[in-house]
Amino acid sequence: MVQGVEILHGSIIDRNPATGEVIARVPVSTRNDVQGAIQRSIEAQVVWAAVPLEERIQLLKDGCAVLSGRADELAAQITEEMGKPITEAREEVDGEVGKNELLDLVAEANADELLGGEEEGGAQSLVVRDALGVVAVISPWNYPSDEILLLALPALAAGNTVIVKPSEVTPLAGAMTVEAVSSVLPPGVLQIVQGDGEVGSWLVESDGVNMVAMTGSTAVGRNIMSSCASGLKRLVLELGGKDPMVVFADADLDVAADDAVRNSLSNTGQVCCSVERIYVDESVKDEFEEKVVEIAKTYKVGDGRNEDNKVGPLVSKMQRDRVDMQVDVALKNGAQLLYQSPLPESAPKDTSFYPVTVLGEVNQDMDIQRLETFGPVVSLATFDGSEEEAVRLANDTEYGLASCVYTKDMKRATRVARRINSGQVGINCYSLDNAHLACPWVGHKSSGFGYHSGRDGWRQFSVPKSLVFVPGAAPGK
């Protein structure tokens, strides 16, 4: 089970991680439910693909507008189900309900493209894009609404029908998202099934599903890839990360320290592209550590529904224990505890809160430098200040999702950024917050297969076909 979620008597027991209270009991889809959804998707897809692109785009904009009308309710639901601070939940929702600009770019990516014909009498080729069919979207719990839309909207725009299986950790936020958008679409175009990995496997393994798009762990991604191999199904997998941050001595240390803390602790550290490894030039180590600790002290831990709290509970006690184990082993092996925040006194016993933690003297052999942490930990290490050492340490991981480099020397920043093996590199900034909307979101190495977002990513939900015209050719030849 993901994060230890209980399924009893055919229902997901949906709990608030801040209190342990049961929010709802959500019925799990049966195998027949899943098969029925797939059949409805197959039947609806032919009709949906025949709807002109511009009309599909407008319907999706209308669906996002419906979701916008439920923004406050959705943000509150996200916080209640997975603990995200309410201010961050609102940011997630605000980012997803205004999708018009994104959908306009998706439309451009799917438009027909005319090639050739520059020379008189020369052949012309019209590149069109065909939908793949039925797309299964397997979405995560850490961004339970936005990740659905990032995958489902371009899939639907391309003429596919979509079945979403949200994380069993956040079934209600997933359902609210799908129900809002699907309310303006023809029946069967966008559907939802609920449940755990078994329900997901029924989708992934079905011959009626033509593509799987998933955001989640690398381990689950490998299983999905294996299941899809025999049918040669198309895949987009956004997987885990262990993102490095490199801070050279000439960097603006105030900016770098603030970014280091904020992007280690955002969403309580539960982001695939959290900053999880910080390498600081050893000549500025002490100064940087002091700045980081002072900033970390401003992050209060508590129930995410209280706007004064910047760090909520971890999603589950299982996740809390994983983080605690990594920190404990690191300390036993020589890491230094530079700071640890208090926990909320009012929290019920045995909930999943974990203190904001700042570690120094971390080295490459520790699990906390090699495995995903997914918790509110700022992990500090040093390097000798050279570009070679910075690149070597940044690339010393199986992952390659995102990274960042801080220095006032832009030539050096560009050299280092080009050599780091990750899909996006922020230079004196956090790439996720600052990248252009049309940038692809790419995972190198074990951080992904295929990619989503941007022109290249949106086009992965369709297949190109070239219609070649030779002037004067007889029809039918």
BELWONOR-V727581 format. One record per residue. N is the residue number from 1. RES is the residue in one small letter. SS is DSSP state (@ for helix, = for strand, . for the rest). PHI is phi in radians with two decimals (NA if undefined). PSI is psi in degrees with one decimal (* if undefined). Layout:
n=N res=RES ss=SS phi=PHI psi=PSI
n=N res=RES ss=SS phi=PHI psi=PSI
This chain:
n=1 res=m ss=. phi=NA psi=137.4
n=2 res=v ss=@ phi=-1.17 psi=123.8
n=3 res=q ss=@ phi=0.96 psi=26.0
n=4 res=g ss=@ phi=1.23 psi=19.8
n=5 res=v ss=. phi=-1.07 psi=134.8
n=6 res=e ss== phi=-1.49 psi=139.4
n=7 res=i ss== phi=-2.16 psi=114.7
n=8 res=l ss== phi=-2.21 psi=132.9
n=9 res=h ss=. phi=0.91 psi=40.5
n=10 res=g ss=. phi=1.37 psi=15.1
n=11 res=s ss== phi=-2.33 psi=145.0
n=12 res=i ss== phi=-1.31 psi=129.7
n=13 res=i ss== phi=-1.58 psi=101.6
n=14 res=d ss== phi=-1.56 psi=117.1
n=15 res=r ss== phi=-2.06 psi=151.5
n=16 res=n ss=. phi=-1.44 psi=118.0
n=17 res=p ss=. phi=-1.21 psi=-17.5
n=18 res=a ss=. phi=-1.38 psi=-25.4
n=19 res=t ss=. phi=-2.16 psi=-19.5
n=20 res=g ss=. phi=1.42 psi=-2.4
n=21 res=e ss=. phi=-1.28 psi=146.8
n=22 res=v ss== phi=-1.34 psi=125.3
n=23 res=i ss== phi=-1.52 psi=-45.4
n=24 res=a ss== phi=-2.85 psi=163.9
n=25 res=r ss== phi=-2.02 psi=113.3
n=26 res=v ss== phi=-1.83 psi=119.0
n=27 res=p ss== phi=-1.03 psi=137.1
n=28 res=v ss=. phi=-1.49 psi=137.3
n=29 res=s ss=. phi=-1.20 psi=138.5
n=30 res=t ss=. phi=-1.47 psi=171.0
n=31 res=r ss=@ phi=-1.05 psi=-38.5
n=32 res=n ss=@ phi=-1.14 psi=-37.3
n=33 res=d ss=@ phi=-1.05 psi=-44.7
n=34 res=v ss=@ phi=-1.16 psi=-44.5
n=35 res=q ss=@ phi=-1.09 psi=-38.0
n=36 res=g ss=@ phi=-1.14 psi=-40.9
n=37 res=a ss=@ phi=-1.10 psi=-41.1
n=38 res=i ss=@ phi=-1.11 psi=-43.3
n=39 res=q ss=@ phi=-1.12 psi=-40.5
n=40 res=r ss=@ phi=-1.13 psi=-37.2
n=41 res=s ss=@ phi=-1.13 psi=-41.7
n=42 res=i ss=@ phi=-1.07 psi=-45.4
n=43 res=e ss=@ phi=-1.18 psi=-38.1
n=44 res=a ss=@ phi=-1.32 psi=-24.9
n=45 res=q ss=@ phi=-1.14 psi=-39.3
n=46 res=v ss=@ phi=-1.05 psi=-43.6
n=47 res=v ss=@ phi=-1.23 psi=-42.5
n=48 res=w ss=@ phi=-1.10 psi=-42.8
n=49 res=a ss=@ phi=-1.12 psi=-26.2
n=50 res=a ss=. phi=-1.39 psi=-12.0
n=51 res=v ss=. phi=-1.25 psi=130.3
n=52 res=p ss=. phi=-0.96 psi=147.0
n=53 res=l ss=@ phi=-0.91 psi=-46.7
n=54 res=e ss=@ phi=-1.12 psi=-30.7
n=55 res=e ss=@ phi=-1.29 psi=-38.7
n=56 res=r ss=@ phi=-1.07 psi=-43.2
n=57 res=i ss=@ phi=-1.07 psi=-43.7
n=58 res=q ss=@ phi=-1.12 psi=-40.2
n=59 res=l ss=@ phi=-1.09 psi=-38.4
n=60 res=l ss=@ phi=-1.19 psi=-37.1
n=61 res=k ss=@ phi=-1.08 psi=-40.7
n=62 res=d ss=@ phi=-1.10 psi=-39.5
n=63 res=g ss=@ phi=-1.12 psi=-40.8
n=64 res=c ss=@ phi=-1.16 psi=-31.8
n=65 res=a ss=@ phi=-1.15 psi=-38.1
n=66 res=v ss=@ phi=-1.07 psi=-43.2
n=67 res=l ss=@ phi=-1.09 psi=-37.6
n=68 res=s ss=@ phi=-1.02 psi=-36.2
n=69 res=g ss=. phi=-1.18 psi=-14.8
n=70 res=r ss=. phi=-1.97 psi=20.5
n=71 res=a ss=@ phi=-1.00 psi=-48.4
n=72 res=d ss=@ phi=-1.12 psi=-41.5
n=73 res=e ss=@ phi=-1.12 psi=-41.8
n=74 res=l ss=@ phi=-1.17 psi=-43.9
n=75 res=a ss=@ phi=-1.04 psi=-44.2
n=76 res=a ss=@ phi=-1.11 psi=-37.6
n=77 res=q ss=@ phi=-1.13 psi=-42.4
n=78 res=i ss=@ phi=-1.05 psi=-47.2
n=79 res=t ss=@ phi=-1.09 psi=-41.9
n=80 res=e ss=@ phi=-1.17 psi=-37.3
n=81 res=e ss=@ phi=-1.41 psi=-39.1
n=82 res=m ss=@ phi=-2.20 psi=2.4
n=83 res=g ss=. phi=1.58 psi=-2.5
n=84 res=k ss=. phi=-1.00 psi=134.4
n=85 res=p ss=. phi=-0.91 psi=139.2
n=86 res=i ss=@ phi=-1.05 psi=-33.3
n=87 res=t ss=@ phi=-1.11 psi=-38.2
n=88 res=e ss=@ phi=-1.29 psi=-34.4
n=89 res=a ss=@ phi=-1.10 psi=-39.4
n=90 res=r ss=@ phi=-1.14 psi=-38.2
n=91 res=e ss=@ phi=-1.09 psi=-41.6
n=92 res=e ss=@ phi=-1.06 psi=-46.0
n=93 res=v ss=@ phi=-1.20 psi=-43.1
n=94 res=d ss=@ phi=-1.06 psi=-34.8
n=95 res=g ss=@ phi=-1.25 psi=-21.5
n=96 res=e ss=@ phi=-1.76 psi=-23.2
n=97 res=v ss=@ phi=-1.43 psi=-18.9
n=98 res=g ss=. phi=-1.78 psi=66.5
n=99 res=k ss=. phi=-1.66 psi=11.1
n=100 res=n ss=@ phi=-1.04 psi=-45.0
n=101 res=e ss=@ phi=-1.10 psi=-43.2
n=102 res=l ss=@ phi=-1.05 psi=-46.3
n=103 res=l ss=@ phi=-1.16 psi=-31.3
n=104 res=d ss=@ phi=-1.13 psi=-39.8
n=105 res=l ss=@ phi=-1.20 psi=-37.5
n=106 res=v ss=@ phi=-1.09 psi=-40.5
n=107 res=a ss=@ phi=-1.07 psi=-44.0
n=108 res=e ss=@ phi=-1.06 psi=-39.4
n=109 res=a ss=@ phi=-1.16 psi=-27.2
n=110 res=n ss=@ phi=-1.72 psi=-0.3
n=111 res=a ss=. phi=-1.25 psi=152.8
n=112 res=d ss=. phi=-1.08 psi=149.6
n=113 res=e ss== phi=-2.25 psi=122.2
n=114 res=l ss== phi=-1.66 psi=128.0
n=115 res=l ss== phi=-2.14 psi=146.8
n=116 res=g ss== phi=1.42 psi=-169.3
n=117 res=g ss=. phi=1.47 psi=7.1
n=118 res=e ss=. phi=-1.17 psi=-35.1
n=119 res=e ss=. phi=-1.61 psi=143.5
n=120 res=e ss=. phi=-1.06 psi=128.5
n=121 res=g ss=. phi=1.42 psi=0.1
n=122 res=g ss=. phi=-1.32 psi=155.6
n=123 res=a ss=. phi=-1.24 psi=153.2
n=124 res=q ss== phi=-2.15 psi=149.6
n=125 res=s ss== phi=-2.20 psi=132.4
n=126 res=l ss== phi=-1.89 psi=113.3
n=127 res=v ss== phi=-1.59 psi=116.3
n=128 res=v ss== phi=-1.97 psi=167.0
n=129 res=r ss== phi=-2.17 psi=128.3
n=130 res=d ss== phi=-1.75 psi=140.4
n=131 res=a ss== phi=-1.13 psi=155.5
n=132 res=l ss=. phi=-1.49 psi=-30.2
n=133 res=g ss=. phi=2.32 psi=-114.1
n=134 res=v ss== phi=-1.81 psi=127.7
n=135 res=v ss== phi=-1.95 psi=127.3
n=136 res=a ss== phi=-1.64 psi=126.5
n=137 res=v ss== phi=-1.90 psi=117.7
n=138 res=i ss== phi=-1.85 psi=110.5
n=139 res=s ss=. phi=-1.90 psi=156.4
n=140 res=p ss=. phi=-1.62 psi=174.6
n=141 res=w ss=. phi=-1.59 psi=-19.0
n=142 res=n ss=. phi=-1.35 psi=-28.8
n=143 res=y ss=. phi=-2.28 psi=76.4
n=144 res=p ss=. phi=-1.24 psi=-13.5
n=145 res=s ss=. phi=-1.95 psi=-49.4
n=146 res=d ss=@ phi=-1.07 psi=-39.9
n=147 res=e ss=@ phi=-1.18 psi=-29.2
n=148 res=i ss=@ phi=-1.10 psi=-47.7
n=149 res=l ss=@ phi=-1.20 psi=-37.3
n=150 res=l ss=@ phi=-1.05 psi=-29.1
n=151 res=l ss=@ phi=-1.71 psi=-41.8
n=152 res=a ss=@ phi=-1.28 psi=-39.0
n=153 res=l ss=@ phi=-1.09 psi=-49.9
n=154 res=p ss=@ phi=-1.17 psi=-30.2
n=155 res=a ss=@ phi=-1.14 psi=-44.5
n=156 res=l ss=@ phi=-1.19 psi=-40.2
n=157 res=a ss=@ phi=-1.05 psi=-33.8
n=158 res=a ss=. phi=-1.32 psi=-6.1
n=159 res=g ss=. phi=1.78 psi=6.6
n=160 res=n ss=. phi=-1.48 psi=159.8
n=161 res=t ss== phi=-1.73 psi=157.6
n=162 res=v ss== phi=-2.32 psi=137.1
n=163 res=i ss== phi=-2.07 psi=122.9
n=164 res=v ss== phi=-1.75 psi=132.5
n=165 res=k ss== phi=-2.02 psi=98.0
n=166 res=p ss=. phi=-1.26 psi=162.9
n=167 res=s ss=. phi=-1.01 psi=141.8
n=168 res=e ss=. phi=-1.17 psi=-11.6
n=169 res=v ss=. phi=-1.30 psi=-31.1
n=170 res=t ss=. phi=-2.29 psi=57.1
n=171 res=p ss=@ phi=-1.19 psi=-32.7
n=172 res=l ss=@ phi=-1.31 psi=-41.1
n=173 res=a ss=@ phi=-1.10 psi=-39.8
n=174 res=g ss=@ phi=-1.10 psi=-44.1
n=175 res=a ss=@ phi=-1.12 psi=-40.6
n=176 res=m ss=@ phi=-1.08 psi=-40.4
n=177 res=t ss=@ phi=-1.13 psi=-49.7
n=178 res=v ss=@ phi=-1.15 psi=-43.0
n=179 res=e ss=@ phi=-1.11 psi=-38.6
n=180 res=a ss=@ phi=-1.14 psi=-49.7
n=181 res=v ss=@ phi=-1.20 psi=-40.6
n=182 res=s ss=@ phi=-1.24 psi=-16.7
n=183 res=s ss=. phi=-1.09 psi=-21.2
n=184 res=v ss=. phi=-1.88 psi=1.5
n=185 res=l ss=. phi=-1.74 psi=158.0
n=186 res=p ss=. phi=-1.05 psi=152.5
n=187 res=p ss=. phi=-0.97 psi=138.7
n=188 res=g ss=. phi=1.49 psi=-6.6
n=189 res=v ss=. phi=-1.34 psi=-41.5
n=190 res=l ss== phi=-2.32 psi=118.7
n=191 res=q ss== phi=-2.29 psi=169.8
n=192 res=i ss== phi=-2.34 psi=142.4
n=193 res=v ss== phi=-2.19 psi=150.9
n=194 res=q ss=. phi=-2.08 psi=146.3
n=195 res=g ss=. phi=2.61 psi=-167.5
n=196 res=d ss=. phi=-1.71 psi=-158.9
n=197 res=g ss=@ phi=-1.07 psi=-29.0
n=198 res=e ss=@ phi=-1.12 psi=-43.1
n=199 res=v ss=@ phi=-1.11 psi=-41.5
n=200 res=g ss=@ phi=-1.06 psi=-38.8
n=201 res=s ss=@ phi=-1.17 psi=-32.2
n=202 res=w ss=@ phi=-1.12 psi=-36.4
n=203 res=l ss=@ phi=-1.20 psi=-52.2
n=204 res=v ss=@ phi=-1.05 psi=-39.0
n=205 res=e ss=@ phi=-1.52 psi=-8.5
n=206 res=s ss=. phi=-1.22 psi=137.9
n=207 res=d ss=. phi=-1.17 psi=-18.1
n=208 res=g ss=. phi=-1.43 psi=-7.4
n=209 res=v ss=. phi=-1.77 psi=127.6
n=210 res=n ss=. phi=-1.72 psi=-19.9
n=211 res=m ss== phi=-2.64 psi=147.5
n=212 res=v ss== phi=-2.15 psi=127.4
n=213 res=a ss== phi=-2.10 psi=123.0
n=214 res=m ss== phi=-2.46 psi=140.8
n=215 res=t ss== phi=-2.07 psi=127.1
n=216 res=g ss=. phi=3.01 psi=-155.4
n=217 res=s ss=. phi=-1.35 psi=156.7
n=218 res=t ss=@ phi=-1.11 psi=-37.7
n=219 res=a ss=@ phi=-1.07 psi=-45.3
n=220 res=v ss=@ phi=-1.18 psi=-38.2
n=221 res=g ss=@ phi=-1.03 psi=-41.2
n=222 res=r ss=@ phi=-1.12 psi=-39.7
n=223 res=n ss=@ phi=-1.12 psi=-42.6
n=224 res=i ss=@ phi=-1.11 psi=-43.6
n=225 res=m ss=@ phi=-1.05 psi=-41.9
n=226 res=s ss=@ phi=-1.11 psi=-42.2
n=227 res=s ss=@ phi=-1.14 psi=-31.7
n=228 res=c ss=@ phi=-1.50 psi=-10.7
n=229 res=a ss=@ phi=-1.08 psi=-44.7
n=230 res=s ss=. phi=-1.13 psi=-30.8
n=231 res=g ss=. phi=-1.66 psi=3.2
n=232 res=l ss=. phi=0.86 psi=42.2
n=233 res=k ss=. phi=-1.28 psi=145.2
n=234 res=r ss== phi=-1.18 psi=147.0
n=235 res=l ss== phi=-2.39 psi=142.5
n=236 res=v ss== phi=-2.29 psi=117.0
n=237 res=l ss== phi=-2.18 psi=115.7
n=238 res=e ss== phi=-1.78 psi=118.1
n=239 res=l ss=. phi=-2.06 psi=-155.1
n=240 res=g ss=. phi=-1.28 psi=173.2
n=241 res=g ss=. phi=-2.64 psi=161.5
n=242 res=k ss=. phi=-2.52 psi=69.1
n=243 res=d ss== phi=-1.30 psi=133.3
n=244 res=p ss== phi=-1.63 psi=152.5
n=245 res=m ss== phi=-2.24 psi=126.5
n=246 res=v ss== phi=-1.92 psi=125.9
n=247 res=v ss== phi=-2.09 psi=108.1
n=248 res=f ss=. phi=-1.41 psi=162.7
n=249 res=a ss=. phi=-1.09 psi=-29.0
n=250 res=d ss=. phi=-1.55 psi=5.2
n=251 res=a ss=. phi=-1.19 psi=157.9
n=252 res=d ss=. phi=-1.27 psi=100.2
n=253 res=l ss=@ phi=-1.18 psi=-28.2
n=254 res=d ss=@ phi=-1.15 psi=-46.0
n=255 res=v ss=@ phi=-1.13 psi=-45.6
n=256 res=a ss=@ phi=-1.12 psi=-41.2
n=257 res=a ss=@ phi=-1.15 psi=-42.0
n=258 res=d ss=@ phi=-1.10 psi=-44.2
n=259 res=d ss=@ phi=-1.15 psi=-37.6
n=260 res=a ss=@ phi=-1.06 psi=-45.8
n=261 res=v ss=@ phi=-1.23 psi=-50.0
n=262 res=r ss=@ phi=-1.04 psi=-42.1
n=263 res=n ss=@ phi=-1.57 psi=-2.8
n=264 res=s ss=@ phi=-1.55 psi=-29.5
n=265 res=l ss=@ phi=-1.83 psi=-10.6
n=266 res=s ss=@ phi=-0.96 psi=137.0
n=267 res=n ss=@ phi=0.97 psi=34.4
n=268 res=t ss=@ phi=1.02 psi=31.2
n=269 res=g ss=@ phi=1.38 psi=4.9
n=270 res=q ss=. phi=-1.70 psi=64.4
n=271 res=v ss=. phi=-2.31 psi=137.0
n=272 res=c ss=. phi=-1.05 psi=-28.2
n=273 res=c ss=. phi=-1.96 psi=31.6
n=274 res=s ss=. phi=-1.04 psi=149.9
n=275 res=v ss== phi=-1.28 psi=114.1
n=276 res=e ss== phi=-2.08 psi=-9.5
n=277 res=r ss== phi=-2.43 psi=116.1
n=278 res=i ss== phi=-1.99 psi=120.1
n=279 res=y ss== phi=-1.91 psi=116.4
n=280 res=v ss== phi=-1.97 psi=134.1
n=281 res=d ss== phi=-0.90 psi=126.3
n=282 res=e ss=@ phi=-1.06 psi=-21.8
n=283 res=s ss=@ phi=-1.25 psi=-18.8
n=284 res=v ss=@ phi=-2.08 psi=16.9
n=285 res=k ss=@ phi=-0.95 psi=-54.2
n=286 res=d ss=@ phi=-1.09 psi=-44.2
n=287 res=e ss=@ phi=-1.10 psi=-43.5
n=288 res=f ss=@ phi=-1.16 psi=-42.8
n=289 res=e ss=@ phi=-1.04 psi=-41.5
n=290 res=e ss=@ phi=-1.08 psi=-42.9
n=291 res=k ss=@ phi=-1.13 psi=-43.2
n=292 res=v ss=@ phi=-1.09 psi=-44.8
n=293 res=v ss=@ phi=-1.10 psi=-43.1
n=294 res=e ss=@ phi=-1.09 psi=-39.6
n=295 res=i ss=@ phi=-1.22 psi=-42.2
n=296 res=a ss=@ phi=-1.05 psi=-30.7
n=297 res=k ss=. phi=-1.14 psi=-17.0
n=298 res=t ss=. phi=-1.50 psi=-3.9
n=299 res=y ss=. phi=-1.68 psi=106.1
n=300 res=k ss=. phi=-1.55 psi=135.6
n=301 res=v ss== phi=-1.67 psi=135.7
n=302 res=g ss=. phi=3.06 psi=-174.7
n=303 res=d ss=. phi=-1.00 psi=126.8
n=304 res=g ss=. phi=-1.10 psi=-15.9
n=305 res=r ss=. phi=-1.29 psi=-17.2
n=306 res=n ss=. phi=-1.57 psi=119.3
n=307 res=e ss=. phi=-1.15 psi=-14.2
n=308 res=d ss=. phi=-1.33 psi=-15.9
n=309 res=n ss=. phi=-1.61 psi=125.4
n=310 res=k ss=. phi=-1.61 psi=-19.2
n=311 res=v ss== phi=-2.23 psi=121.3
n=312 res=g ss=. phi=-1.60 psi=-168.4
n=313 res=p ss=. phi=-1.25 psi=157.6
n=314 res=l ss=. phi=-1.20 psi=162.4
n=315 res=v ss=. phi=-1.12 psi=-24.4
n=316 res=s ss=. phi=-2.79 psi=164.6
n=317 res=k ss=@ phi=-1.16 psi=-31.5
n=318 res=m ss=@ phi=-1.07 psi=-45.1
n=319 res=q ss=@ phi=-1.17 psi=-39.5
n=320 res=r ss=@ phi=-0.99 psi=-44.9
n=321 res=d ss=@ phi=-1.16 psi=-35.2
n=322 res=r ss=@ phi=-1.12 psi=-45.4
n=323 res=v ss=@ phi=-1.12 psi=-45.6
n=324 res=d ss=@ phi=-1.05 psi=-38.9
n=325 res=m ss=@ phi=-1.14 psi=-43.5
n=326 res=q ss=@ phi=-1.08 psi=-43.1
n=327 res=v ss=@ phi=-1.14 psi=-44.9
n=328 res=d ss=@ phi=-1.07 psi=-45.0
n=329 res=v ss=@ phi=-1.15 psi=-39.0
n=330 res=a ss=@ phi=-1.08 psi=-44.6
n=331 res=l ss=@ phi=-1.12 psi=-38.6
n=332 res=k ss=@ phi=-1.19 psi=-20.0
n=333 res=n ss=. phi=-1.88 psi=19.4
n=334 res=g ss=. phi=1.96 psi=-7.1
n=335 res=a ss=. phi=-1.18 psi=153.9
n=336 res=q ss== phi=-1.88 psi=134.5
n=337 res=l ss== phi=-1.49 psi=105.7
n=338 res=l ss== phi=-1.51 psi=-28.3
n=339 res=y ss== phi=-2.91 psi=144.1
n=340 res=q ss== phi=-2.56 psi=127.9
n=341 res=s ss=. phi=-1.38 psi=162.9
n=342 res=p ss=. phi=-1.29 psi=158.9
n=343 res=l ss=. phi=-1.73 psi=158.2
n=344 res=p ss=. phi=-1.11 psi=128.1
n=345 res=e ss=. phi=-1.17 psi=-27.5
n=346 res=s ss=. phi=-1.48 psi=-3.6
n=347 res=a ss=. phi=-1.17 psi=136.4
n=348 res=p ss=. phi=-1.01 psi=151.3
n=349 res=k ss=. phi=-1.07 psi=139.9
n=350 res=d ss=. phi=1.13 psi=33.6
n=351 res=t ss=. phi=-1.55 psi=-174.0
n=352 res=s ss=. phi=-1.83 psi=23.8
n=353 res=f ss=. phi=-1.20 psi=144.0
n=354 res=y ss=. phi=-2.38 psi=139.4
n=355 res=p ss=. phi=-1.22 psi=147.9
n=356 res=v ss=. phi=-1.04 psi=127.5
n=357 res=t ss== phi=-2.27 psi=132.6
n=358 res=v ss== phi=-2.05 psi=121.5
n=359 res=l ss== phi=-1.95 psi=141.0
n=360 res=g ss== phi=-2.09 psi=171.3
n=361 res=e ss=. phi=1.02 psi=33.4
n=362 res=v ss=. phi=-1.41 psi=142.9
n=363 res=n ss=. phi=-2.18 psi=169.1
n=364 res=q ss=. phi=-1.16 psi=-19.9
n=365 res=d ss=. phi=-1.43 psi=-11.7
n=366 res=m ss=. phi=-1.41 psi=145.4
n=367 res=d ss=@ phi=-1.00 psi=-33.1
n=368 res=i ss=@ phi=-1.20 psi=-13.0
n=369 res=q ss=@ phi=-1.75 psi=-9.3
n=370 res=r ss=@ phi=-2.05 psi=-32.8
n=371 res=l ss=. phi=-1.79 psi=151.0
n=372 res=e ss=. phi=-1.03 psi=134.1
n=373 res=t ss=. phi=-1.64 psi=-51.5
n=374 res=f ss=. phi=1.01 psi=51.5
n=375 res=g ss=. phi=-2.76 psi=173.6
n=376 res=p ss=. phi=-1.42 psi=64.7
n=377 res=v ss== phi=-2.16 psi=129.8
n=378 res=v ss== phi=-1.78 psi=114.2
n=379 res=s ss== phi=-1.90 psi=112.8
n=380 res=l ss== phi=-1.92 psi=130.9
n=381 res=a ss== phi=-2.32 psi=172.0
n=382 res=t ss== phi=-2.12 psi=161.8
n=383 res=f ss== phi=-2.47 psi=169.8
n=384 res=d ss=. phi=-1.39 psi=3.0
n=385 res=g ss=. phi=1.63 psi=-6.2
n=386 res=s ss=. phi=-1.53 psi=153.6
n=387 res=e ss=@ phi=-1.10 psi=-40.4
n=388 res=e ss=@ phi=-1.06 psi=-45.6
n=389 res=e ss=@ phi=-1.19 psi=-37.7
n=390 res=a ss=@ phi=-1.06 psi=-46.1
n=391 res=v ss=@ phi=-1.17 psi=-41.3
n=392 res=r ss=@ phi=-1.06 psi=-46.8
n=393 res=l ss=@ phi=-1.19 psi=-42.3
n=394 res=a ss=@ phi=-1.05 psi=-36.9
n=395 res=n ss=. phi=-1.55 psi=-1.0
n=396 res=d ss=. phi=-1.44 psi=66.7
n=397 res=t ss=. phi=-2.84 psi=156.1
n=398 res=e ss=. phi=-1.37 psi=-11.3
n=399 res=y ss== phi=-1.73 psi=167.8
n=400 res=g ss== phi=-2.88 psi=56.1
n=401 res=l ss=. phi=-1.53 psi=-67.1
n=402 res=a ss== phi=-2.44 psi=169.5
n=403 res=s ss== phi=-2.86 psi=172.4
n=404 res=c ss== phi=-2.65 psi=150.5
n=405 res=v ss== phi=-2.28 psi=130.8
n=406 res=y ss== phi=-2.08 psi=118.3
n=407 res=t ss=. phi=-2.93 psi=152.3
n=408 res=k ss=. phi=-1.48 psi=-10.3
n=409 res=d ss=. phi=-1.55 psi=98.9
n=410 res=m ss=@ phi=-1.19 psi=-29.4
n=411 res=k ss=@ phi=-1.15 psi=-44.0
n=412 res=r ss=@ phi=-1.13 psi=-42.7
n=413 res=a ss=@ phi=-1.01 psi=-43.3
n=414 res=t ss=@ phi=-1.19 psi=-41.3
n=415 res=r ss=@ phi=-1.04 psi=-47.8
n=416 res=v ss=@ phi=-1.16 psi=-44.4
n=417 res=a ss=@ phi=-1.05 psi=-40.0
n=418 res=r ss=@ phi=-1.15 psi=-26.9
n=419 res=r ss=@ phi=-1.62 psi=-12.0
n=420 res=i ss=. phi=-1.37 psi=132.1
n=421 res=n ss=. phi=-1.51 psi=79.7
n=422 res=s ss=. phi=-2.60 psi=160.6
n=423 res=g ss=. phi=-1.28 psi=-24.9
n=424 res=q ss== phi=-2.59 psi=139.8
n=425 res=v ss== phi=-2.26 psi=120.9
n=426 res=g ss== phi=-1.51 psi=131.9
n=427 res=i ss== phi=-1.86 psi=109.1
n=428 res=n ss=. phi=1.04 psi=28.2
n=429 res=c ss=. phi=-2.86 psi=173.9
n=430 res=y ss=. phi=-1.71 psi=118.9
n=431 res=s ss=@ phi=-1.07 psi=-38.2
n=432 res=l ss=@ phi=-1.06 psi=-35.7
n=433 res=d ss=@ phi=-1.42 psi=-19.5
n=434 res=n ss=@ phi=-2.11 psi=-8.9
n=435 res=a ss=. phi=-1.17 psi=146.9
n=436 res=h ss=. phi=-1.11 psi=147.2
n=437 res=l ss=. phi=-1.00 psi=-28.4
n=438 res=a ss=. phi=-1.53 psi=2.1
n=439 res=c ss=. phi=-1.28 psi=139.0
n=440 res=p ss=. phi=-1.25 psi=153.5
n=441 res=w ss== phi=-1.89 psi=110.5
n=442 res=v ss== phi=-2.17 psi=138.6
n=443 res=g ss=. phi=-1.93 psi=119.9
n=444 res=h ss== phi=-1.43 psi=163.7
n=445 res=k ss== phi=0.89 psi=-129.8
n=446 res=s ss=. phi=-1.43 psi=10.4
n=447 res=s ss=. phi=-1.62 psi=2.7
n=448 res=g ss== phi=2.96 psi=166.7
n=449 res=f ss== phi=-2.44 psi=123.6
n=450 res=g ss=. phi=1.22 psi=-168.7
n=451 res=y ss== phi=-2.85 psi=161.9
n=452 res=h ss== phi=-2.19 psi=171.6
n=453 res=s ss=. phi=1.23 psi=158.9
n=454 res=g ss=@ phi=1.22 psi=167.7
n=455 res=r ss=@ phi=-0.96 psi=-45.9
n=456 res=d ss=@ phi=-1.15 psi=-40.3
n=457 res=g ss=@ phi=-1.21 psi=-44.3
n=458 res=w ss=@ phi=-1.10 psi=-30.9
n=459 res=r ss=@ phi=-1.31 psi=-9.6
n=460 res=q ss=@ phi=-1.28 psi=-10.3
n=461 res=f ss=@ phi=-1.61 psi=10.5
n=462 res=s ss== phi=-2.56 psi=172.5
n=463 res=v ss== phi=-2.19 psi=134.1
n=464 res=p ss== phi=-1.35 psi=151.3
n=465 res=k ss== phi=-2.44 psi=131.8
n=466 res=s ss== phi=-1.74 psi=123.8
n=467 res=l ss== phi=-1.79 psi=114.2
n=468 res=v ss== phi=-1.85 psi=126.4
n=469 res=f ss== phi=-2.03 psi=123.8
n=470 res=v ss=. phi=-1.85 psi=120.0
n=471 res=p ss=. phi=-0.98 psi=134.8
n=472 res=g ss=. phi=1.47 psi=-6.0
n=473 res=a ss=. phi=-1.17 psi=141.1
n=474 res=a ss=. phi=-1.22 psi=139.4
n=475 res=p ss=. phi=-0.96 psi=138.8
n=476 res=g ss=. phi=1.48 psi=-7.9
n=477 res=k ss=. phi=-1.65 psi=*
